[in-house]
């Protein structure tokens, strides 16, 4: 009976994995097909008429390299900034004693309950008053601060044994040395998890870059892809759109594969307890 349950569990996981991977495989497969065979051979797992013309067309018809660079730059800087700020804020809330600490942390938790769409108009007016519309600063600055990151880092640092920090103080480490040399390296699984979430969210962001950018040189990849799809043309070039979609997913898959070990470790570990 036990072996049957194990086999049934594995089969269920395999079926779930196939159901999730098949749409991605179909997208990659169809991105190499010409427009005529996309619908006539849609049911085939492997198309016979494979071509690189779709990828060639999107790089010649669109400033795709610029879109890709903008998205990669914004997502990378936003991820580094938010992880660094969240780690320092989380450590401060977990270890330091200062006035209104609990109240400030409660306000941060409340911000997590506010839909992001509510902040778009105030943020837009703020960026306009600072003359940052259609700049990288407008794309990056709002992504540097997030309540979820502060919450995750605080919870992790609360679980760290205080004996480690006390030993560091005996060795002559000050607050910053203890944070950078002891606490932050131990929090690497949580840092990697937060980095993955932040990068994916920023990379896929559409509404804010659409509102805050005007010129083509400042557009990110999701915005450029949406504008290309909605451009005036007699027919929709599905092969080229699928090729754009494949390119959009490559960095997201890459960042997950790079941090997969730490991401899984953080899920299994659940924090270090005293």
C-alpha positions in Angstrom: 0.0 0.0 0.0 2.8 2.4 0.9 4.6 1.7 -2.4 1.4 2.3 -4.3 0.9 5.7 -2.6 4.5 6.7 -3.5 4.0 5.6 -7.2 0.7 7.4 -7.3 2.3 10.5 -5.9 5.1 10.5 -8.4 2.6 9.9 -11.3 0.5 12.8 -10.1 3.5 15.1 -9.9 4.6 14.0 -13.4 1.2 14.8 -14.8 1.1 18.2 -13.2 4.6 19.0 -14.5 3.6 17.9 -18.0 0.5 20.1 -17.9 2.6 23.1 -16.9 5.5 22.5 -19.2 3.5 21.7 -22.3 2.2 25.3 -23.0 5.8 26.5 -22.7 7.1 23.8 -25.0 4.3 24.6 -27.5 5.3 28.3 -27.4 8.9 27.5 -28.1 8.0 25.0 -30.8 5.6 27.4 -32.6 8.0 30.2 -32.4 10.1 28.4 -35.0 7.2 27.7 -37.3 6.1 29.8 -40.2 2.7 31.5 -40.0 1.1 29.2 -42.5 1.9 26.0 -40.5 1.1 27.5 -37.0 -2.6 26.7 -37.4 -2.4 23.9 -39.9 0.0 21.9 -37.8 -0.9 23.2 -34.4 -1.5 19.7 -32.9 2.0 18.5 -33.8 4.6 18.2 -31.0 7.4 18.9 -33.5 6.8 21.0 -36.6 8.4 19.9 -39.9 8.9 23.4 -41.3 11.1 25.0 -38.7 12.6 28.4 -39.4 14.5 31.2 -37.7 12.7 33.8 -39.8 10.5 34.9 -36.9 13.5 35.7 -34.7 15.2 37.5 -37.6 12.1 39.6 -38.3 11.6 40.8 -34.7 15.2 41.9 -34.4 15.0 43.8 -37.7 11.5 45.3 -37.4 11.7 46.2 -33.7 14.4 47.8 -31.4 14.2 44.5 -29.5 17.8 44.8 -28.2 16.9 48.2 -26.7 13.8 46.8 -25.1 15.7 43.8 -23.7 18.5 46.0 -22.3 16.0 48.4 -20.6 14.1 45.5 -19.0 17.4 43.8 -17.9 18.8 47.0 -16.5 15.7 48.0 -14.6 15.0 44.5 -13.2 18.6 44.0 -12.1 19.1 47.3 -10.4 15.6 47.1 -8.8 16.4 43.6 -7.5 19.8 44.6 -6.0 18.3 47.7 -4.5 15.3 46.1 -2.9 17.2 43.1 -1.6 19.8 45.4 0.0 17.3 47.8 1.5 15.0 45.0 2.7 17.9 43.1 4.3 19.1 46.2 6.3 15.5 47.2 7.3 14.6 43.6 8.3 17.8 43.3 10.4 17.0 46.7 12.1 13.4 45.6 12.9 14.6 42.2 14.2 17.6 43.3 16.3 17.6 47.0 17.0 15.5 48.8 19.6 14.2 52.2 18.6 11.1 54.3 19.2 7.9 53.2 17.4 9.5 50.1 16.0 6.4 47.9 16.2 4.2 50.7 14.9 6.4 51.3 11.9 6.6 47.6 11.1 2.8 47.5 11.3 2.6 50.3 8.8 4.9 48.3 6.5 2.6 45.3 6.8 -0.4 47.4 6.0 1.2 48.6 2.8 1.2 45.0 1.6 -2.6 45.0 1.7 -2.9 48.0 -0.6 -3.3 47.0 -4.3 -0.4 48.3 -6.4 -2.9 50.0 -8.8 -3.9 52.4 -6.1 -0.3 53.8 -5.9 0.1 54.4 -9.7 -1.5 57.9 -9.8 0.3 59.3 -6.7 3.6 57.8 -7.9 3.1 59.3 -11.4 2.5 62.8 -10.0 5.6 62.4 -7.7 7.7 61.4 -10.7 6.4 64.3 -12.7 7.2 66.8 -9.9 10.7 65.4 -9.8 11.1 65.6 -13.6 11.8 61.9 -13.8 9.2 60.9 -16.4 10.6 58.8 -19.2 13.8 58.1 -17.3 15.4 55.0 -15.8 15.0 56.5 -12.3 11.2 56.5 -12.7 11.3 52.9 -13.7 13.6 51.8 -10.9 12.9 53.9 -7.8 9.3 52.6 -7.0 10.6 49.1 -7.1 13.3 49.6 -4.5 10.9 49.4 -1.6 8.6 46.6 -0.8 6.9 45.5 2.4 7.1 41.8 1.5 10.9 41.9 1.4 11.2 43.6 4.8 8.8 41.1 6.3 10.7 38.1 4.9 14.1 39.4 6.0 12.8 40.4 9.5 11.3 36.9 10.1 14.6 35.2 9.0 16.8 37.4 11.3 14.4 36.8 14.2 15.2 33.2 13.9 19.0 33.6 14.0 20.6 32.6 17.2 21.8 35.6 19.1 24.8 33.8 20.3 26.4 34.2 16.8 26.1 38.0 17.1 27.3 38.0 20.7 30.4 36.0 19.6 31.0 38.5 16.8 30.9 41.4 19.3 33.4 39.7 21.5 35.7 39.4 18.5 35.5 43.2 17.9 32.8 43.4 15.3 30.5 46.4 15.3 26.9 46.5 14.1 27.7 46.8 10.4 30.4 44.2 10.5 28.1 41.7 12.3 25.4 42.4 9.7 27.6 42.0 6.6 29.9 39.2 7.8 27.5 37.1 10.0 23.8 37.8 9.5 23.7 38.5 5.7 25.7 35.5 4.6 23.5 33.2 6.7 20.4 34.7 5.2 21.5 33.9 1.6 18.6 31.4 1.0 16.1 34.1 1.9 18.0 36.7 0.0 18.0 34.5 -3.1 14.2 33.9 -2.8 13.5 37.6 -2.4 15.8 38.3 -5.4 13.9 35.8 -7.6 10.5 37.2 -6.6 11.7 40.8 -7.2 13.3 40.2 -10.5 10.4 38.3 -11.9 7.9 40.9 -10.7 9.9 43.8 -12.1 10.7 42.0 -15.4 7.0 41.3 -16.0 5.8 44.7 -14.9 3.6 46.3 -17.6 1.3 49.0 -16.2 3.9 51.2 -14.6 6.5 51.2 -17.4 3.6 51.9 -19.9 2.5 55.0 -17.9 5.8 56.5 -17.0 7.6 56.1 -20.4 6.9 58.0 -23.6 9.8 57.4 -25.9 10.6 54.2 -27.7 14.1 54.1 -26.3 12.8 53.8 -22.7 10.2 51.1 -23.3 10.7 47.8 -21.6 10.2 44.4 -23.2 6.6 43.8 -22.1 5.5 47.2 -23.2 7.3 47.0 -26.5 5.7 43.5 -27.1 2.2 44.8 -26.3 2.6 47.8 -28.6 3.9 45.7 -31.4 0.9 43.3 -31.0 -1.5 46.3 -31.0 0.2 48.1 -33.9 -1.9 48.6 -37.1 -1.4 45.8 -39.5 -3.7 43.7 -41.7 -2.8 40.4 -40.0 -1.4 39.3 -36.6 2.0 37.8 -37.0 1.7 35.1 -34.4 5.1 33.5 -35.1 6.9 36.7 -34.4 4.8 37.3 -31.2 5.6 33.8 -30.0 9.3 34.5 -30.7 9.1 37.7 -28.6 7.4 35.7 -25.8 10.2 33.2 -25.8 12.8 35.9 -25.5 10.8 37.4 -22.6 10.9 34.2 -20.7 14.6 33.4 -21.0 16.0 35.8 -18.3 13.2 34.7 -15.9 14.2 31.0 -16.3 17.8 31.9 -16.0 17.4 33.8 -12.7 15.4 30.9 -11.3 18.0 28.3 -12.3 20.8 30.4 -10.8 18.9 30.7 -7.5 17.1 27.4 -7.5 19.4 25.8 -4.9 18.9 28.6 -2.4 15.2 28.9 -3.2 14.5 25.3 -2.5 16.8 25.4 0.6 14.8 28.3 1.9 11.5 26.5 1.5 12.8 23.3 3.1 14.6 25.1 5.9 11.9 27.5 6.9 14.4 29.6 8.9 17.0 28.7 11.5 15.6 28.4 15.0 17.3 28.9 18.3 
